[in-house]
């Protein structure tokens, strides 16, 4: 939509004029391909634009089409996703692409209900793809949009209870000709102007219609739910050596970080030392006896709902036939081959500190 042909005055028009004048040209805004738009929305979940962009570009260089994704090996996709986090996203996207290829001949469904049946597709992702790729007037409600509308209308309910009120309001004002631009404008406004703290109300294009601004209540909305303190888990892992090779195990399906490779280990039990934890985990997970020889270092890492403090040890293989008892698979590999596998970020922090034990 060309800003010069739009008349200001209504909230929707003022918002779109601002968007057309200030919008950032991201890679996914250069296309109308629903597959590429869908991919961007999946990558941007819980992830900043600056982080997701190189992953998006690299992914499309390897898989320019949905069919390419569906026909790939999941481990290869997991490697492309390595470091982006929230790995369930790539698993669901992979499964969803396979369904689209089989059921819809590789074409992303145009019906909202059909699209929402796919793994990993929730109300926000569905609305974003339908509005941007197919120009369907479906409001996309993310955290930024919740904040903007909560301030605009002084909505006192906390999200998700406020979702019904927000959706009702957006359905009334969404631009029917450019619903994708409307949704992206609201997201941009929340990210760049209507921020959680230090909002830039003085340059907001819709400040005259904002009840929170008019009544000097901006900082009181949206009503937030107190976050629970994230628990901290103490972990011990072993870098197990045997004839200059390292033992790595693959995480089972349907667990956190499913499908990723790691150094064997686990949570330290009450009354257990880190070394004895490594010995126990090696036996329970892989049926082998090991001897912790030297301490490598401590690694602290945060996930969305918890934190870990991981102590790492160089270990010597003693005896036992390696069996995948409590993991999906295992490999004995040379250190220089570690980069060929997908590892959690915490484990990768050890790569530069590895040295064989005698």
C-alpha positions as a LaTeX table, in Angstrom:
\begin{tabular}{lrrr}
\hline
Residue & $x$ (\AA) & $y$ (\AA) & $z$ (\AA) \\
\hline
Unk1 & 0.00 & 0.00 & 0.00 \\
Unk2 & 1.38 & 3.43 & $-1.01$ \\
Unk3 & 1.40 & 5.84 & 1.92 \\
Unk4 & 0.88 & 8.94 & $-0.25$ \\
Unk5 & $-2.53$ & 7.66 & $-1.39$ \\
Unk6 & $-3.77$ & 7.09 & 2.15 \\
Unk7 & $-5.67$ & 9.63 & 4.15 \\
Unk8 & $-4.77$ & 10.11 & 7.79 \\
Unk9 & $-7.32$ & 10.39 & 10.56 \\
Unk10 & $-8.37$ & 6.86 & 11.46 \\
Unk11 & $-6.18$ & 4.71 & 13.66 \\
Unk12 & $-5.79$ & 2.09 & 10.93 \\
Unk13 & $-4.74$ & 4.60 & 8.28 \\
Unk14 & $-2.37$ & 6.43 & 10.64 \\
Unk15 & $-0.77$ & 3.12 & 11.56 \\
Unk16 & $-0.32$ & 2.03 & 7.92 \\
Unk17 & 1.05 & 5.40 & 6.86 \\
Unk18 & 3.65 & 5.15 & 9.63 \\
Unk19 & 4.47 & 1.54 & 8.68 \\
Unk20 & 5.01 & 2.35 & 5.02 \\
Unk21 & 7.29 & 5.21 & 5.96 \\
Unk22 & 9.37 & 3.42 & 8.57 \\
Unk23 & 9.19 & $-0.34$ & 7.99 \\
Unk24 & 12.40 & $-2.32$ & 8.05 \\
Unk25 & 12.99 & $-4.55$ & 5.02 \\
Unk26 & 13.71 & $-7.96$ & 6.45 \\
Unk27 & 14.49 & $-10.92$ & 4.20 \\
Unk28 & 11.04 & $-12.45$ & 4.75 \\
Unk29 & 9.38 & $-9.19$ & 3.75 \\
Unk30 & 10.82 & $-9.53$ & 0.27 \\
Unk31 & 8.60 & $-12.50$ & $-0.60$ \\
Unk32 & 4.99 & $-13.63$ & $-0.77$ \\
Unk33 & 5.95 & $-17.31$ & $-0.70$ \\
Unk34 & 3.88 & $-18.82$ & 2.15 \\
Unk35 & 6.57 & $-21.42$ & 2.87 \\
Unk36 & 9.23 & $-18.75$ & 3.40 \\
Unk37 & 6.90 & $-16.55$ & 5.46 \\
Unk38 & 5.91 & $-19.55$ & 7.57 \\
Unk39 & 9.58 & $-20.44$ & 8.12 \\
Unk40 & 10.32 & $-16.89$ & 9.28 \\
Unk41 & 7.45 & $-16.92$ & 11.75 \\
Unk42 & 8.64 & $-20.22$ & 13.23 \\
Unk43 & 12.20 & $-18.94$ & 13.56 \\
Unk44 & 11.08 & $-15.66$ & 15.12 \\
Unk45 & 9.17 & $-17.37$ & 17.94 \\
Unk46 & 10.98 & $-16.41$ & 21.17 \\
Unk47 & 13.90 & $-15.22$ & 19.02 \\
Unk48 & 15.13 & $-11.75$ & 18.09 \\
Unk49 & 15.29 & $-10.66$ & 14.45 \\
Unk50 & 19.06 & $-10.14$ & 14.55 \\
Unk51 & 19.53 & $-13.73$ & 15.75 \\
Unk52 & 17.04 & $-15.37$ & 13.38 \\
Unk53 & 18.08 & $-13.60$ & 10.17 \\
Unk54 & 21.33 & $-15.50$ & 9.40 \\
Unk55 & 19.61 & $-18.80$ & 10.21 \\
Unk56 & 16.77 & $-17.91$ & 7.83 \\
Unk57 & 19.16 & $-17.04$ & 5.00 \\
Unk58 & 21.28 & $-20.15$ & 5.53 \\
Unk59 & 18.23 & $-22.42$ & 5.75 \\
Unk60 & 16.82 & $-21.17$ & 2.45 \\
Unk61 & 20.19 & $-21.57$ & 0.76 \\
Unk62 & 19.95 & $-25.27$ & 1.63 \\
Unk63 & 16.17 & $-25.71$ & 1.36 \\
Unk64 & 14.58 & $-23.17$ & $-0.99$ \\
Unk65 & 11.32 & $-25.13$ & $-1.14$ \\
Unk66 & 8.97 & $-26.87$ & 1.26 \\
Unk67 & 9.49 & $-30.12$ & $-0.64$ \\
Unk68 & 13.21 & $-29.95$ & 0.05 \\
Unk69 & 12.51 & $-29.78$ & 3.80 \\
Unk70 & 10.02 & $-32.64$ & 3.71 \\
Unk71 & 12.46 & $-34.89$ & 1.83 \\
Unk72 & 15.43 & $-34.13$ & 4.10 \\
Unk73 & 16.84 & $-36.11$ & 6.99 \\
Unk74 & 15.80 & $-34.63$ & 10.31 \\
Unk75 & 19.37 & $-34.72$ & 11.66 \\
Unk76 & 20.46 & $-32.46$ & 8.80 \\
Unk77 & 17.71 & $-29.96$ & 9.63 \\
Unk78 & 18.61 & $-30.11$ & 13.30 \\
Unk79 & 22.20 & $-29.21$ & 12.42 \\
Unk80 & 20.98 & $-26.16$ & 10.45 \\
Unk81 & 18.92 & $-25.13$ & 13.49 \\
Unk82 & 21.77 & $-25.71$ & 15.96 \\
Unk83 & 22.14 & $-22.74$ & 18.32 \\
Unk84 & 18.75 & $-21.22$ & 17.54 \\
Unk85 & 17.15 & $-23.01$ & 20.49 \\
Unk86 & 13.59 & $-24.16$ & 21.15 \\
Unk87 & 14.28 & $-27.24$ & 19.04 \\
Unk88 & 10.71 & $-28.47$ & 19.14 \\
Unk89 & 10.04 & $-25.78$ & 16.54 \\
Unk90 & 12.17 & $-27.44$ & 13.88 \\
Unk91 & 10.78 & $-30.89$ & 14.68 \\
Unk92 & 7.20 & $-29.66$ & 14.27 \\
Unk93 & 8.09 & $-27.71$ & 11.13 \\
Unk94 & 9.65 & $-30.82$ & 9.61 \\
Unk95 & 6.59 & $-32.94$ & 10.38 \\
Unk96 & 4.25 & $-30.21$ & 9.13 \\
Unk97 & 6.13 & $-29.91$ & 5.82 \\
Unk98 & 5.83 & $-33.66$ & 5.31 \\
Unk99 & 2.08 & $-33.45$ & 5.89 \\
Unk100 & 1.73 & $-30.52$ & 3.47 \\
Unk101 & 3.67 & $-32.40$ & 0.80 \\
Unk102 & 1.57 & $-35.53$ & 1.20 \\
Unk103 & $-1.86$ & $-34.03$ & 1.84 \\
Unk104 & $-1.74$ & $-30.70$ & $-0.02$ \\
Unk105 & 0.70 & $-31.48$ & $-2.83$ \\
Unk106 & 3.36 & $-29.27$ & $-1.26$ \\
Unk107 & 1.19 & $-26.14$ & $-1.17$ \\
Unk108 & 0.65 & $-24.42$ & 2.17 \\
Unk109 & $-3.10$ & $-24.62$ & 2.96 \\
Unk110 & $-5.09$ & $-21.47$ & 2.32 \\
Unk111 & $-7.81$ & $-22.35$ & 4.84 \\
Unk112 & $-7.04$ & $-21.14$ & 8.34 \\
Unk113 & $-8.55$ & $-24.26$ & 9.94 \\
Unk114 & $-6.48$ & $-26.58$ & 7.74 \\
Unk115 & $-3.27$ & $-24.71$ & 8.46 \\
Unk116 & $-3.88$ & $-24.74$ & 12.21 \\
Unk117 & $-4.13$ & $-28.53$ & 12.20 \\
Unk118 & $-0.44$ & $-28.79$ & 11.30 \\
Unk119 & 2.12 & $-29.52$ & 14.06 \\
Unk120 & 3.50 & $-26.39$ & 15.70 \\
Unk121 & 0.99 & $-23.99$ & 14.11 \\
Unk122 & $-0.83$ & $-21.95$ & 16.74 \\
Unk123 & $-3.23$ & $-18.99$ & 16.43 \\
Unk124 & $-0.49$ & $-16.39$ & 16.04 \\
Unk125 & 1.56 & $-18.25$ & 13.41 \\
Unk126 & $-1.60$ & $-19.12$ & 11.46 \\
Unk127 & $-2.84$ & $-15.54$ & 11.48 \\
Unk128 & 0.55 & $-14.13$ & 10.46 \\
Unk129 & 0.94 & $-16.50$ & 7.49 \\
Unk130 & $-2.68$ & $-16.22$ & 6.34 \\
Unk131 & $-2.62$ & $-12.42$ & 6.45 \\
Unk132 & 0.85 & $-11.84$ & 5.00 \\
Unk133 & 0.95 & $-14.60$ & 2.37 \\
Unk134 & $-2.73$ & $-14.82$ & 1.45 \\
Unk135 & $-4.10$ & $-11.39$ & 2.45 \\
Unk136 & $-6.72$ & $-12.89$ & 4.72 \\
Unk137 & $-7.99$ & $-10.45$ & 7.41 \\
Unk138 & $-6.97$ & $-12.50$ & 10.45 \\
Unk139 & $-5.48$ & $-10.52$ & 13.37 \\
Unk140 & $-2.11$ & $-11.84$ & 14.57 \\
Unk141 & $-1.73$ & $-11.46$ & 18.33 \\
Unk142 & 1.76 & $-11.68$ & 19.78 \\
Unk143 & 3.25 & $-10.09$ & 22.90 \\
Unk144 & 3.85 & $-6.79$ & 21.13 \\
Unk145 & 0.26 & $-6.61$ & 19.89 \\
Unk146 & $-1.10$ & $-7.47$ & 23.33 \\
Unk147 & 0.84 & $-4.56$ & 24.81 \\
Unk148 & $-0.24$ & $-2.07$ & 22.14 \\
Unk149 & $-3.94$ & $-2.92$ & 22.29 \\
Unk150 & $-3.97$ & $-3.19$ & 26.09 \\
Unk151 & $-2.72$ & 0.40 & 26.25 \\
Unk152 & $-4.91$ & 1.64 & 23.43 \\
Unk153 & $-8.12$ & 0.40 & 25.05 \\
Unk154 & $-7.03$ & 0.18 & 28.72 \\
Unk155 & $-7.78$ & $-3.54$ & 28.90 \\
Unk156 & $-7.58$ & $-4.55$ & 32.55 \\
Unk157 & $-7.59$ & $-8.31$ & 32.04 \\
Unk158 & $-4.30$ & $-10.16$ & 31.93 \\
Unk159 & $-3.40$ & $-12.16$ & 28.84 \\
Unk160 & $-4.59$ & $-14.75$ & 27.82 \\
Unk161 & $-7.92$ & $-13.78$ & 29.44 \\
Unk162 & $-7.73$ & $-10.53$ & 27.50 \\
Unk163 & $-7.35$ & $-12.35$ & 24.17 \\
Unk164 & $-11.08$ & $-12.29$ & 23.39 \\
Unk165 & $-11.32$ & $-8.52$ & 23.94 \\
Unk166 & $-8.16$ & $-7.85$ & 21.93 \\
Unk167 & $-9.28$ & $-10.06$ & 19.05 \\
Unk168 & $-12.73$ & $-8.44$ & 18.98 \\
Unk169 & $-11.19$ & $-4.99$ & 18.75 \\
Unk170 & $-8.67$ & $-5.95$ & 16.05 \\
Unk171 & $-11.35$ & $-7.60$ & 13.93 \\
Unk172 & $-13.10$ & $-4.22$ & 13.80 \\
Unk173 & $-10.07$ & $-2.18$ & 12.72 \\
Unk174 & $-7.91$ & $-4.58$ & 10.65 \\
Unk175 & $-7.32$ & $-3.27$ & 7.14 \\
Unk176 & $-9.16$ & $-5.53$ & 4.70 \\
Unk177 & $-6.98$ & $-4.63$ & 1.73 \\
Unk178 & $-3.62$ & $-5.01$ & 3.47 \\
Unk179 & $-4.14$ & $-7.21$ & 6.55 \\
Unk180 & $-0.54$ & $-8.43$ & 6.41 \\
Unk181 & 0.80 & $-4.88$ & 6.55 \\
Unk182 & $-1.63$ & $-4.08$ & 9.36 \\
Unk183 & $-0.45$ & $-7.02$ & 11.46 \\
Unk184 & 3.22 & $-6.28$ & 10.83 \\
Unk185 & 2.66 & $-2.61$ & 11.60 \\
Unk186 & 1.25 & $-3.45$ & 15.02 \\
Unk187 & 4.16 & $-5.80$ & 15.71 \\
Unk188 & 6.70 & $-3.18$ & 14.65 \\
Unk189 & 4.96 & $-0.55$ & 16.74 \\
Unk190 & 5.12 & $-2.74$ & 19.83 \\
Unk191 & 8.75 & $-3.65$ & 19.25 \\
Unk192 & 10.11 & $-0.21$ & 18.35 \\
Unk193 & 7.73 & 2.36 & 19.86 \\
Unk194 & 5.28 & 0.91 & 22.39 \\
Unk195 & 7.99 & $-0.83$ & 24.38 \\
Unk196 & 7.48 & $-2.47$ & 27.79 \\
Unk197 & 9.68 & 0.15 & 29.42 \\
Unk198 & 10.53 & 3.60 & 28.13 \\
Unk199 & 7.86 & 3.65 & 25.40 \\
Unk200 & 8.33 & 6.41 & 22.80 \\
Unk201 & 4.84 & 7.84 & 23.12 \\
Unk202 & 5.88 & 11.24 & 21.76 \\
Unk203 & 6.54 & 9.74 & 18.30 \\
Unk204 & 3.78 & 7.11 & 18.30 \\
Unk205 & 1.58 & 7.48 & 15.19 \\
Unk206 & $-1.57$ & 6.55 & 17.11 \\
Unk207 & $-0.95$ & 8.35 & 20.40 \\
Unk208 & $-4.08$ & 10.49 & 19.98 \\
Unk209 & $-6.25$ & 7.36 & 20.08 \\
Unk210 & $-4.40$ & 5.73 & 23.00 \\
Unk211 & $-6.48$ & 5.82 & 26.18 \\
Unk212 & $-3.49$ & 4.92 & 28.35 \\
Unk213 & $-1.51$ & 7.86 & 26.92 \\
Unk214 & $-4.45$ & 10.23 & 27.27 \\
Unk215 & $-4.99$ & 9.21 & 30.90 \\
Unk216 & $-1.28$ & 8.97 & 31.79 \\
Unk217 & $-1.56$ & 5.23 & 32.50 \\
Unk218 & 0.88 & 3.82 & 29.96 \\
Unk219 & 3.13 & 2.14 & 32.52 \\
Unk220 & 0.20 & 0.36 & 34.16 \\
Unk221 & $-0.71$ & $-1.62$ & 31.04 \\
Unk222 & $-0.76$ & $-4.40$ & 30.09 \\
Unk223 & $-1.43$ & $-6.06$ & 33.42 \\
Unk224 & 1.37 & $-8.56$ & 33.87 \\
Unk225 & 1.43 & $-11.91$ & 35.61 \\
Unk226 & 4.40 & $-12.39$ & 37.91 \\
Unk227 & 6.89 & $-14.84$ & 36.50 \\
Unk228 & 7.93 & $-17.77$ & 38.61 \\
Unk229 & 11.60 & $-17.94$ & 39.50 \\
Unk230 & 13.38 & $-20.39$ & 37.21 \\
Unk231 & 14.77 & $-23.44$ & 39.03 \\
Unk232 & 18.49 & $-24.23$ & 38.83 \\
Unk233 & 19.68 & $-27.78$ & 38.19 \\
Unk234 & 23.17 & $-29.07$ & 38.92 \\
Unk235 & 24.44 & $-31.28$ & 36.10 \\
Unk236 & 27.55 & $-33.40$ & 35.69 \\
Unk237 & 28.75 & $-34.71$ & 32.33 \\
Unk238 & 31.66 & $-36.83$ & 31.19 \\
Unk239 & 33.82 & $-36.42$ & 28.10 \\
Unk240 & 34.61 & $-40.13$ & 27.81 \\
Unk241 & 37.77 & $-41.09$ & 25.91 \\
Unk242 & 38.73 & $-44.40$ & 24.30 \\
Unk243 & 41.71 & $-44.58$ & 21.94 \\
Unk244 & 41.54 & $-40.87$ & 21.06 \\
Unk245 & 37.81 & $-41.05$ & 20.37 \\
Unk246 & 34.99 & $-39.47$ & 22.37 \\
Unk247 & 31.68 & $-41.07$ & 23.26 \\
Unk248 & 28.58 & $-39.00$ & 22.50 \\
Unk249 & 24.94 & $-39.95$ & 22.95 \\
Unk250 & 21.77 & $-38.82$ & 21.19 \\
Unk251 & 18.80 & $-37.57$ & 23.19 \\
Unk252 & 15.60 & $-39.57$ & 22.95 \\
Unk253 & 12.40 & $-38.41$ & 21.28 \\
Unk254 & 9.82 & $-36.38$ & 23.18 \\
Unk255 & 12.30 & $-34.90$ & 25.67 \\
Unk256 & 13.87 & $-31.46$ & 25.87 \\
Unk257 & 16.49 & $-31.02$ & 23.11 \\
Unk258 & 15.25 & $-34.23$ & 21.46 \\
Unk259 & 17.52 & $-35.52$ & 18.70 \\
Unk260 & 20.56 & $-33.50$ & 19.72 \\
Unk261 & 23.88 & $-35.11$ & 20.57 \\
Unk262 & 25.56 & $-34.58$ & 23.94 \\
Unk263 & 28.22 & $-35.79$ & 26.31 \\
Unk264 & 26.77 & $-38.43$ & 28.66 \\
Unk265 & 25.63 & $-37.20$ & 32.05 \\
Unk266 & 22.65 & $-35.90$ & 33.97 \\
Unk267 & 21.30 & $-34.30$ & 37.12 \\
Unk268 & 23.33 & $-34.73$ & 40.30 \\
Unk269 & 21.26 & $-36.55$ & 42.90 \\
Unk270 & 21.05 & $-35.47$ & 46.53 \\
Unk271 & 24.13 & $-36.63$ & 48.43 \\
Unk272 & 25.96 & $-37.46$ & 45.19 \\
Unk273 & 29.24 & $-35.94$ & 44.03 \\
Unk274 & 29.61 & $-34.73$ & 40.43 \\
Unk275 & 32.15 & $-37.48$ & 39.72 \\
Unk276 & 29.91 & $-40.24$ & 41.08 \\
Unk277 & 27.05 & $-38.78$ & 39.03 \\
Unk278 & 29.11 & $-39.15$ & 35.85 \\
Unk279 & 30.00 & $-42.74$ & 36.74 \\
Unk280 & 26.36 & $-43.61$ & 37.46 \\
Unk281 & 24.99 & $-41.91$ & 34.35 \\
Unk282 & 27.51 & $-43.65$ & 32.06 \\
Unk283 & 26.41 & $-47.00$ & 33.45 \\
Unk284 & 22.68 & $-46.27$ & 33.34 \\
Unk285 & 22.73 & $-44.59$ & 29.96 \\
Unk286 & 25.34 & $-46.58$ & 28.05 \\
Unk287 & 26.21 & $-49.71$ & 30.08 \\
Unk288 & 29.87 & $-48.78$ & 30.56 \\
Unk289 & 32.24 & $-48.17$ & 33.47 \\
Unk290 & 34.25 & $-44.95$ & 33.35 \\
Unk291 & 36.81 & $-43.19$ & 35.52 \\
Unk292 & 36.71 & $-39.37$ & 35.87 \\
Unk293 & 40.36 & $-38.34$ & 35.44 \\
Unk294 & 40.37 & $-34.54$ & 35.38 \\
Unk295 & 38.03 & $-31.60$ & 35.83 \\
Unk296 & 37.47 & $-29.53$ & 32.68 \\
Unk297 & 35.30 & $-26.59$ & 33.73 \\
Unk298 & 31.89 & $-25.37$ & 34.90 \\
Unk299 & 29.31 & $-24.09$ & 32.42 \\
Unk300 & 26.23 & $-22.04$ & 33.28 \\
Unk301 & 23.39 & $-21.96$ & 30.77 \\
Unk302 & 19.83 & $-20.63$ & 30.79 \\
Unk303 & 16.81 & $-22.17$ & 29.11 \\
Unk304 & 13.31 & $-20.70$ & 28.90 \\
Unk305 & 12.03 & $-22.28$ & 32.12 \\
Unk306 & 15.16 & $-23.31$ & 34.04 \\
Unk307 & 18.91 & $-22.88$ & 34.38 \\
Unk308 & 21.71 & $-25.40$ & 34.64 \\
Unk309 & 25.13 & $-25.41$ & 36.26 \\
Unk310 & 27.10 & $-28.10$ & 34.45 \\
Unk311 & 30.39 & $-29.53$ & 35.68 \\
Unk312 & 32.40 & $-31.34$ & 33.00 \\
Unk313 & 35.04 & $-34.04$ & 33.50 \\
Unk314 & 37.51 & $-35.81$ & 31.26 \\
Unk315 & 36.85 & $-39.52$ & 31.73 \\
Unk316 & 38.62 & $-42.72$ & 30.80 \\
Unk317 & 36.67 & $-45.66$ & 29.43 \\
Unk318 & 37.27 & $-48.70$ & 31.66 \\
Unk319 & 35.08 & $-51.57$ & 30.47 \\
Unk320 & 31.67 & $-52.66$ & 29.20 \\
Unk321 & 29.93 & $-53.06$ & 25.86 \\
Unk322 & 28.46 & $-49.74$ & 24.82 \\
Unk323 & 24.67 & $-50.06$ & 24.58 \\
Unk324 & 22.05 & $-47.33$ & 24.15 \\
Unk325 & 20.12 & $-48.09$ & 27.33 \\
Unk326 & 18.75 & $-44.63$ & 28.08 \\
Unk327 & 19.46 & $-42.69$ & 24.89 \\
Unk328 & 18.43 & $-42.90$ & 21.25 \\
Unk329 & 21.89 & $-43.70$ & 19.86 \\
Unk330 & 25.62 & $-43.31$ & 20.48 \\
Unk331 & 28.83 & $-42.77$ & 18.54 \\
Unk332 & 32.55 & $-43.03$ & 19.23 \\
Unk333 & 33.98 & $-40.18$ & 17.17 \\
Unk334 & 37.16 & $-38.18$ & 16.77 \\
Unk335 & 37.09 & $-34.68$ & 18.30 \\
Unk336 & 37.45 & $-33.00$ & 14.91 \\
Unk337 & 34.16 & $-34.61$ & 13.82 \\
Unk338 & 32.08 & $-33.11$ & 16.63 \\
Unk339 & 31.05 & $-30.15$ & 14.48 \\
Unk340 & 29.31 & $-32.48$ & 12.05 \\
Unk341 & 26.67 & $-33.25$ & 14.69 \\
Unk342 & 24.07 & $-30.99$ & 16.26 \\
Unk343 & 24.79 & $-30.25$ & 19.93 \\
Unk344 & 23.08 & $-28.08$ & 22.55 \\
Unk345 & 24.77 & $-24.70$ & 23.08 \\
Unk346 & 25.92 & $-25.67$ & 26.58 \\
Unk347 & 27.78 & $-28.72$ & 25.26 \\
Unk348 & 29.41 & $-26.76$ & 22.43 \\
Unk349 & 31.06 & $-24.52$ & 25.03 \\
Unk350 & 33.34 & $-27.48$ & 25.80 \\
Unk351 & 34.63 & $-28.03$ & 22.28 \\
Unk352 & 37.71 & $-25.84$ & 22.69 \\
Unk353 & 38.70 & $-27.44$ & 26.00 \\
Unk354 & 39.02 & $-31.07$ & 24.93 \\
Unk355 & 42.25 & $-33.02$ & 25.25 \\
Unk356 & 42.70 & $-36.82$ & 25.26 \\
Unk357 & 43.31 & $-38.62$ & 28.53 \\
Unk358 & 46.01 & $-41.23$ & 28.95 \\
\hline
\end{tabular}
